[in-house]
Structure formats: structure tokens, C-alpha cells
């Protein structure tokens, strides 16, 4: 494990999910306004990075199964 407690991981997950939702909202607004595609692409890339990080942290909360 990484040395983080389960509560710390859950807190990070909550913050990252909030950031992900905010990016989603910002992307929608910028697309509606017809803003710069490069900016939108960068935001989408950051959103995908957050999604990947959330998935990794969620997997840390799943206990290992001893086979």
C-alpha cells in the first residue's frame, strides 16, 4: 500500500471527483460558447487523467483476494 489510510484515500477520491465534475461543467460551457478547441482538448485530457487517478485510488480500497 502507499501508507495512506482508507479515510485519506476516500477524502482524495471525493476531491478528485469534484474536480472531475467541475471540468465536465467547464468543458460543456466552453463547447457551447464555441471556445478555442486547444483549450477544450487540454481540459479533456486533464479530465481523463483525473478519471484514471480515481480508478487507481478506488482499486486501492478493494481488498486483495488471497487465492
TAWO-V164487 format. One record per helix or strand of 3 or more residues. SS is the DSSP state (helix for helix, strand for strand). FROM is the first residue (numbers start at 1). LEN is the number of residues. If there is no record, write none. Layout:
# TAWO-V164487
ss->{SS	SS}
from->{FROM	FROM}
len->{LEN	LEN}
This chain:
# TAWO-V164487
ss->{helix	helix}
from->{6	37}
len->{28	25}
